[in-house]
Amino acid sequence: MSPLTYILGWPLLGAALVALTPRNYRFVIRTVALFTTLVSMLLAVKMFVQFQTGIATPQFVQKVPWVESLGISYYVGVDGLNVGLVLMGAIVAFAATCMSWEIKTREKEFYFLLLTMISGILGAFASLDIFFLYFFHELALIPTFIMIGVWGRGEEKNYATFQITLYLTIGALLALVGLIVLYIQSGAQTFDMLELTRHIQANPLSVNAQNLIFPFLLFGFGILVSLWPFHTWAPLGYGSAPTPTAMLHAGVLKKFGLYGLLRLAFPLLPDAAHGWLNIIAILCLGNILYVGLVAIRQKQLHMLIGNSSVAHMGFIFLGLASLNLVGVTGAVVIMVAHGFLAALSFGLGGYLFQATGTFEMKEWGGLMKKMPFIGAAFVMAAMAGCGLPGFANFVGEVMVFFAAWKTFPVATIFALWGGLVIGAVYMLRAVRAVAHGPLPGKWAELTDAGLWRKVPFIILLGSLIIFGCVPRLLTDKIRPNAEEIVKMATRTAAPKIEPVTVGLGK
Amino acid sequence: MNSSLILEIAVTILALALLLADLWTPRNLKRYLGYAAAAGTGLILLGSFAWNPDPGSSAFDTMYVLDPLALYFKRFFLFAGVAVLLIGVEFSDRFVTGVTEFSVLVLFALCGMLFAASANDFILVFVSLELITVTFYVLNSFQRTRLVSLEAGVKYLILGALSTAFTVYGIALIFGTTGHTNFQQIAALTGNMTNKPVFILGLLMVLAGLGFKIAAFPFQMWAPDVYQGSPTPATAFLAVGSKAAGIVLLLRVLFIAVPAVAVDWTKLLMVMSGITILYGNLCALPQRNLKRLLGYSSIAQAGYLLLGVTAMSAAGNSSVLFYLTGYLFTVLAAFMVIAIVTRGVDGEDVSALAGLHQRSPLLATALTLSMVSLAGIPPLAGFFGKFLLLKSVLERGAIQPACYWLVGVALVGIVISFYYYLGVVRAIFWSENSGSNERISISWPSRAVLLVCIGGMLYLGLMPNRVVNASVQAVQVLKPTSMPRAVVRF
């Protein structure tokens, strides 16, 4: 059995145990959830340490045939592209479970959904089979909607639930159609990613087929990642979501779309992708500049964090669109780093909300005096968000900027402007409004987080700093696979011309 | 005696024995006859698994065939019969009289369905459809003191009679133009029949009759009212058995009797499927009555089933079978829960579900899983079924681009359906005011049915391999002609 099966299996086991526990045993339910996610995190760390650098083939694989006639198998494994994501997912999952103390009603259902979602998330990133990739993603997505709808906060909760469900379901279904058509058109009769990749390398898809499939994948996955202009579900959705859900979705699950584009759309459909690169570069500026400017205007912390997390997606898109080794590696690094950062910011925001009962930044001020730890963590999160060296985000963003300069110089200038200036403006404003200044009298009773409450923040901050100071831990692992992806995506040999049987695309 | 008819004979004997036993059974013990009926049907179902008939066997001069497809559906109907009989027992205190007669009528309808699974001749199509429909006239109006039940019965009677008239007129026209009623003999002729308008008109009328059975647009008008008004077990049987009988007959007529015409009708079926999906899902949105909601949802599900038919391929047909099997467990679980929950409550409003997770975790789990499966959410049967259907239609898309639009419509339908299916789940777990908090007691046979249905939904979703293989094998007798051997690539 692959350790990955255990990593995603433990939370699933936890979900089953929670379902069988009577609802009054709150302590048992919480302990089960914390224990299973802790085990899963430790296993993920162990796997990350044992991962052999410099090999492009997946490691820790396990393959069990599931439906042979369609070529579907339960197939998990990690290579450079997803090993960091699985690790990040497991760490954020544990941190999010720690933060679930804020849930006080119907805990049994909440923990059941949370653990199911965690298992789905980890499964989606660990899967090397396209069917299971989608299966696990969907398994994680539905609990998200329910959690926002039931335990969400704020007046616009129902609207937010409605919007996020509609957007993400449509996005996921578009991607599904794209994936099925990819399967059919490849003629490989398998959902196994590696085999499919090999098959398509040997028999590239015709340009017409690629042009048909790529938009489905780009917009399907794009909606899931809140690509501008399909991002409007994100800030409000995250703002209304309970803290653990926002941490998991914004931090981990959202990266699924990027992962899908990186792993499937760009390398398997290179000719179609080339036609879209310029458009992607422009759309990603929408994320960086437009959403960044929107973030500046926010008066409530959760909306600010939500918008900033959408803005950060722009950098990843820019890195992907640059389609060279440095850019793709940088994009993967930001995916991991932003996972920690988003979880940290939403966690801190949720903590402040629990302590004060509001998200209005003008109500706060000087909280650093009463909460030195939370305040310091918040400042560090803001600094990481502006791309300060020492945090993992800096590494990725620098790589993306260097890489993108070659292909999109103009877009890079704007992106730099957005990243350095706009990002700094809203982050520093938030720091000033929350942590510094005079302390309003009504918060005189506030106390800092206790030791247990600090755990999730320490883990997340620690991860950000470790990968910020020793980025080789990630980049060395990513490199062989990024090279492979870039080689496939920039393949220039014209694909075989086949007779066109239908009018579509002509 | 021809041994291929053994299942139908056994069911008939069981029904007649029950009628006789009813004469000597004291009134207060009569509900146990329902259990006996269910046990007998269950034994027949188990026996059918032990029985390995020759795949080519037939009866009545090949009017009746016993191929793998027939056997697949016979087992399907027998399982539905067991569950419906047990729902009937749960429901029996709401009948004024005729508790046993209800079970007997269910068995007769079941017998009709078993015949429909084997129909290889338009005469048998008509006879089996009539056996099903006529018994349903009675079953639907069985609560004869309730006005809505009578209304349901009358509506079903009028529209059912109309559809029967269509079917029989259609069969007459087909016979008139070809001189045959046997599917194989017609198939041998259809190559040069496709341009004969009278023949096509006849087929269209048969299609209308079958469309009525499966509640596909534009023959769906009766479904919501009848579903709402009929006694719950009758509704369940209507939703599962009658619809599946319509589907198997549709598959047989299209792909055995007139494969050449079926290809020409792809567009027609696509339009039917698309509108059925949209109509069912959109109309289900505002519903508050559970049975009415399931009525509209069953229209939408008929649309999804037609998706697989429009694929005109073996993959499409087998996905129809897989989807139906998932639908069987899902819908039976839902109706069983409804029958139990509405005991002592007037009407079937969604609010009756409030606090169900505290009153009975098993019922809450069963209904939740069934809604989640209908919505097509992993890891349940409905997800994999919808995946197979969409895949088969997208395969067809390479030769018929309109299929992409049909898939688009189906996706819109799926998104819409999330709202009302999850609305039911919401009512179970998160209603503010729960009416009563007393625990609901469930008899052990009903408990067993619920557990089997839950197991079936999970099994089909988590380990679909065996059922997929079985359905692929079953549809080998259907030969859609249009499907090219290899997928056409752009």
Interface residues (C-beta under 8 A of the other chain):
Chain A: P65 W66 V67 E68 S69 L70 R106 E109 F131 F135 E138 L139 I142 F145 I146 G149 V150 T165 L166 T169 I170 L173 L174 L176 V177 I180 V181 Y183 I184 Q185 G187 L205 S206 N208 A209 L212 E498 V500 T501 V502 G503 L504 G505
Chain B: V372 I377 P378 P379 F383 F387 L390 K391 L394 E395 G397 A398 I399 P401 Y404 V407 L411 I414 V415 F418 L422 V425 R426 F429 W430 M463 P464 N465 V468 N469 V472 A486 V487 V488 R489 F490
